[in-house]
Amino acid sequence: MSNQPATEDNHDEQKSKKPADTAFKQQRLPAWQPIITADTALPVFLIIGLLFIPIGIVLVVTSERVLEYDLDYTDTNCISSTGGNVTCADVLRSNNFTGASCNCTKTITLEQSYTGEVYFYYGLINYYQNHRRYVKSRDDNQLLGKAPPVSADCQPFQTSANGTAYTPCGAIANSKFNDTLTLSFNGTSVPLTNIGIAWTTDKAVKFQNPANPTTYFTNASRPPNWQKTPWDLDTSNNNTNNGYQNEDFIVWMRTAAMPTFRKLYRKLNLTNAGTFQNGLPAGNYVLTVQYNYPVTSFSGRKQFIISTTSWMGGKNPFLGWAYIAVGIICMIAFVIFFALHKTWKIQNRPPT
């Protein structure tokens, strides 16, 4: 006789996995299953067409009212001020892009007055900030002012040769845009400010300086491509816009999703602006560029952009034309289906 105790069947021992017998779990809830007919579909096409076309027209007209000036200063529009016909791009190339700098000036003409708030952008073309390893190459804890060690994601820009952490670390920070762009009108400098160019949430939440920033940044190793320490990025605002709180740095650290992008560089300072208190008057301006940032090695391009805005943002007619296109397609579909529906009803009319 077996000494093993009697056991119940395995199926009885295991808890049933069958869902409870409720209307929700057994999918017996009442549902609306519309039957699409001509009488229901045709009004939808008509309403969408009648709504989308005027909305699109309003968006396109609004976008066209935004004034924008775009200058590509990668090569021929930036001739070295040292003389000759050498571009600043060639100067950087001849120095193997190792800390070289070049200055150039370019006259630009605004055909219309740019009234109200005016924004200045730098644009980059063929620059892939969306590369997976590039996007990961940062340490958010370090940017919050926390002490090392820094994340291994920052490699190969994690630590310097003497073993100290790069501050800030990572490929994004190391490749920060560092051209200097200034504008003058009739010999008067246009008042520009970089206060308020970054997202408020970024500056208040994601980027914080450590407790003793002067000592912290002075003793740290700056990234290899940086010509200044983080504490010396902005000397015009009494160190309130330096370190991880520097708004140029914060704007750069928000990586772009597409290889062609623009980032806000400066705003027109309307406080005590004198000639420029209502915006930029029409006329000739002189753009002075301190050309530090190399892009020709990867077939990139650089732009300087002046723009106004509207209630819907900057100049971007795509959304308006998309609304118009969808509206026209819906109106065409309405006409075709309406004609087909009427023809079918006539052909299938019962004899009298």
C-alpha positions in Angstrom: 0.0 0.0 0.0 1.3 3.5 -0.9 2.2 5.8 2.0 1.6 9.0 0.0 -1.4 11.0 1.1 -4.3 11.2 -1.2 -4.3 14.4 -3.3 -7.0 16.1 -5.3 -6.9 16.4 -9.0 -4.4 19.1 -10.3 -7.2 20.9 -12.1 -9.0 21.3 -8.8 -5.9 22.5 -7.0 -5.2 25.3 -9.5 -7.2 28.4 -9.3 -9.3 29.0 -12.4 -8.0 31.7 -14.7 -11.4 32.2 -16.3 -12.5 35.8 -16.0 -15.4 36.5 -13.7 -18.9 36.2 -15.2 -19.6 39.9 -15.5 -20.8 41.9 -18.4 -17.5 43.9 -18.5 -15.1 41.0 -18.3 -17.1 38.8 -20.6 -17.5 41.7 -23.1 -21.2 41.7 -23.0 -21.6 45.5 -22.5 -24.0 47.2 -24.9 -22.1 48.9 -27.8 -23.0 51.3 -30.5 -22.2 49.9 -33.9 -23.1 52.6 -36.4 -24.0 51.6 -39.9 -22.4 54.0 -42.3 -24.8 55.1 -45.0 -24.8 57.8 -47.6 -27.2 59.8 -45.4 -24.7 59.8 -42.5 -21.4 60.0 -44.4 -22.2 62.8 -46.9 -23.0 65.4 -44.2 -19.7 64.6 -42.4 -17.7 65.2 -45.6 -19.6 68.4 -46.2 -19.2 69.8 -42.7 -15.4 68.9 -42.6 -14.9 70.7 -46.0 -16.9 73.8 -45.0 -15.0 74.0 -41.7 -11.4 73.1 -42.7 -11.1 75.4 -45.8 -11.8 78.7 -44.0 -9.7 77.6 -41.0 -6.8 76.8 -43.3 -7.2 80.2 -45.1 -7.0 82.0 -41.7 -3.9 80.0 -40.7 -2.1 80.7 -44.1 -2.9 84.4 -44.0 -1.7 84.6 -40.4 1.5 82.9 -41.2 2.1 85.1 -44.2 1.9 88.2 -41.9 4.9 86.9 -40.0 8.0 88.6 -41.2 11.2 86.6 -41.5 14.7 87.2 -42.8 17.0 84.2 -43.3 20.8 84.5 -44.0 23.0 81.5 -44.7 26.5 82.5 -43.4 28.2 79.2 -43.7 30.8 80.2 -46.3 30.5 82.8 -49.0 28.4 85.2 -46.9 31.1 85.2 -44.2 34.5 86.5 -45.6 37.3 86.8 -43.1 37.8 90.4 -41.9 41.6 89.9 -42.0 41.5 90.5 -45.8 41.6 88.6 -49.0 38.8 86.4 -50.2 39.1 83.7 -47.6 35.9 82.5 -45.9 35.8 81.9 -42.2 34.9 78.3 -43.0 38.3 78.0 -44.8 40.1 79.6 -41.8 38.7 77.0 -39.4 39.4 74.2 -41.9 43.0 75.3 -42.3 43.4 75.1 -38.5 41.9 71.6 -38.4 39.0 73.0 -36.4 41.1 73.2 -33.2 39.9 76.3 -31.3 40.3 78.6 -34.3 38.2 81.7 -34.5 37.4 84.1 -37.3 35.4 87.4 -37.6 33.3 88.6 -40.5 30.6 91.2 -41.2 27.7 91.1 -43.6 25.2 93.8 -44.5 21.6 92.7 -44.5 18.6 94.7 -45.6 15.1 94.6 -44.0 12.6 95.7 -46.6 9.9 96.2 -43.9 9.8 97.2 -40.3 9.7 94.3 -37.9 7.3 95.7 -35.3 6.6 94.3 -31.8 8.6 91.5 -30.3 11.4 90.3 -32.6 13.3 87.0 -32.2 16.7 86.0 -33.5 17.6 82.4 -34.2 20.5 80.3 -35.4 19.7 77.5 -37.7 21.6 74.3 -38.5 21.1 72.1 -41.5 22.2 68.4 -41.8 22.9 68.3 -38.1 21.5 65.1 -36.5 20.9 65.9 -32.8 18.4 63.0 -32.8 21.1 60.3 -33.0 20.4 57.7 -30.2 23.9 57.8 -28.7 24.0 61.6 -28.9 20.7 62.1 -27.2 21.7 59.8 -24.3 25.1 61.5 -23.9 24.3 63.6 -20.8 23.9 63.3 -17.1 20.7 64.8 -15.7 21.8 64.5 -12.1 24.9 66.5 -12.9 22.8 69.2 -14.5 20.8 69.4 -11.3 24.0 70.4 -9.5 24.7 67.0 -7.8 28.2 65.9 -7.1 30.1 63.3 -9.2 30.4 60.5 -10.3 28.9 61.3 -13.6 27.0 58.8 -15.8 28.8 56.5 -18.1 26.4 57.6 -20.8 28.6 60.7 -21.2 31.4 58.6 -22.7 33.7 59.6 -24.4 33.2 63.0 -22.7 32.9 61.7 -19.2 36.2 62.5 -17.5 39.3 64.4 -18.6 42.9 63.1 -18.8 43.5 64.0 -15.1 40.4 62.0 -14.0 38.1 64.9 -13.1 34.6 64.9 -14.6 33.9 67.1 -17.5 31.5 69.8 -16.4 29.1 69.5 -18.1 29.7 66.1 -19.5 28.5 64.4 -22.6 28.5 64.9 -26.4 25.5 67.3 -26.4 27.2 69.8 -24.0 30.6 69.4 -25.8 29.1 70.3 -29.1 27.3 73.5 -27.9 26.8 76.2 -30.5 29.3 79.0 -29.8 29.2 81.5 -32.6 28.6 85.1 -31.4 26.1 87.1 -33.5 25.6 90.8 -33.0 23.6 93.3 -35.1 24.0 97.1 -35.6 21.9 99.8 -37.3 23.4 103.1 -38.4 26.3 102.5 -36.1 24.0 101.7 -33.1 24.1 98.2 -31.6 20.7 96.5 -31.6 19.9 95.6 -27.9 19.6 91.9 -27.7 19.0 89.7 -24.6 19.2 86.0 -23.8 17.1 86.3 -20.7 13.8 84.4 -21.2 14.9 82.4 -24.3 14.7 79.1 -22.5 11.6 77.2 -21.3 10.7 78.4 -17.8 10.2 74.7 -16.7 13.7 73.8 -17.9 15.4 76.6 -16.0 13.4 76.1 -12.9 13.3 72.3 -12.7 15.9 70.5 -15.0 18.9 72.8 -14.6 20.3 73.9 -11.2 23.6 75.2 -10.1 25.4 73.5 -7.1 25.6 75.2 -3.7 28.9 76.9 -4.3 29.0 77.4 -8.1 32.1 79.6 -8.3 34.3 77.1 -6.7 32.6 74.1 -8.3 32.9 75.4 -11.9 36.4 76.9 -11.4 37.9 73.6 -10.2 36.1 71.4 -12.7 37.2 70.4 -16.2 35.4 72.2 -19.0 34.4 70.1 -22.1 37.2 69.8 -24.7 35.5 72.0 -27.3 34.6 74.8 -24.9 36.7 77.9 -24.9 35.2 79.1 -21.6 34.2 77.6 -18.3 30.4 77.3 -17.6 30.8 80.1 -15.1 32.1 82.5 -17.8 29.5 81.9 -20.5 27.7 85.2 -19.9 29.4 88.2 -18.4 26.6 90.7 -19.1 24.1 89.6 -16.4 26.2 89.5 -13.1 26.6 85.8 -13.1 22.8 85.2 -12.8 22.9 83.6 -16.3 25.9 81.3 -15.9 26.7 77.7 -15.1 23.9 75.3 -15.7 21.4 78.2 -15.5 22.9 79.8 -18.7 19.9 80.0 -21.1 22.0 79.5 -24.2 23.2 76.3 -22.8 19.7 75.2 -21.7 18.3 75.9 -25.2 21.1 73.8 -26.8 20.6 70.9 -24.4 17.0 70.5 -25.6 17.8 68.3 -28.6 16.0 68.7 -32.0 14.0 66.0 -33.5 14.9 66.7 -37.1 18.3 67.3 -38.9 17.2 70.8 -40.0 16.3 73.0 -37.0 16.5 76.4 -35.5 17.1 77.4 -31.9 16.3 80.7 -30.2 19.4 82.8 -29.8 18.3 86.2 -28.7 15.2 88.5 -28.3 15.0 92.2 -29.0 15.3 93.9 -25.7 12.5 96.5 -25.7 13.4 98.0 -22.3 14.9 101.4 -22.9 15.5 100.4 -26.5 15.4 103.9 -28.0 15.3 103.6 -31.7 14.2 100.0 -31.4 11.4 100.4 -28.8 8.8 99.5 -31.4 10.9 96.8 -33.1 13.4 96.9 -36.0 12.9 99.7 -38.5 13.4 99.0 -42.2 16.9 99.6 -43.5 20.4 98.3 -43.7 21.9 96.4 -40.8 25.4 95.0 -40.2 25.7 91.5 -38.8 29.0 90.8 -37.1 29.9 87.1 -36.7 32.5 85.7 -34.4 32.8 82.4 -36.4 33.8 79.6 -34.0 31.4 76.7 -34.9 32.6 74.3 -37.7 29.9 72.6 -39.8 31.5 72.1 -43.2 33.3 68.9 -42.1 29.9 67.1 -42.2 28.3 69.1 -45.0 26.3 71.2 -42.6 25.0 74.7 -43.0 24.5 77.6 -40.6 21.8 80.3 -40.7 21.0 83.6 -39.0 17.2 84.2 -38.8 15.2 87.3 -37.8 11.5 86.7 -37.2 8.4 88.2 -35.7 5.6 86.0 -34.4 1.8 85.8 -34.4 -0.8 84.3 -32.1 0.0 80.9 -33.7 3.8 81.2 -33.4 6.4 81.7 -36.1 6.1 81.5 -39.8 4.9 78.1 -40.8 2.3 77.8 -43.6 2.2 74.0 -43.6 -0.6 73.6 -41.1 -2.8 76.1 -43.0 -2.2 74.4 -46.3 -2.9 71.0 -44.7 -6.3 72.2 -43.5 -7.1 73.5 -46.9 -6.0 70.3 -48.7 -8.1 68.1 -46.3 -11.1 70.4 -46.8 -10.8 70.3 -50.6 -10.5 66.5 -50.6 -13.6 66.2 -48.4 -15.6 68.6 -50.7 -14.5 66.6 -53.8 -15.4 63.3 -52.0 -18.8 64.8 -51.1 -19.6 65.9 -54.7 -18.5 62.5 -56.1 -20.4 60.4 -53.6 -23.4 62.6 -53.7 -23.6 62.2 -57.5 -23.1 58.4 -57.2 -25.8 58.2 -54.5 -28.3 60.1 -56.6 -27.5 58.1 -59.7 -27.9 54.8 -57.8 -31.3 56.0 -56.3 -32.6 56.9 -59.8 -31.5 53.6 -61.3 -33.0 51.6 -58.4 -36.2 53.5 -58.2 -39.2 51.0 -58.2 -41.4 51.3 -61.3 -44.6 53.2 -60.8 
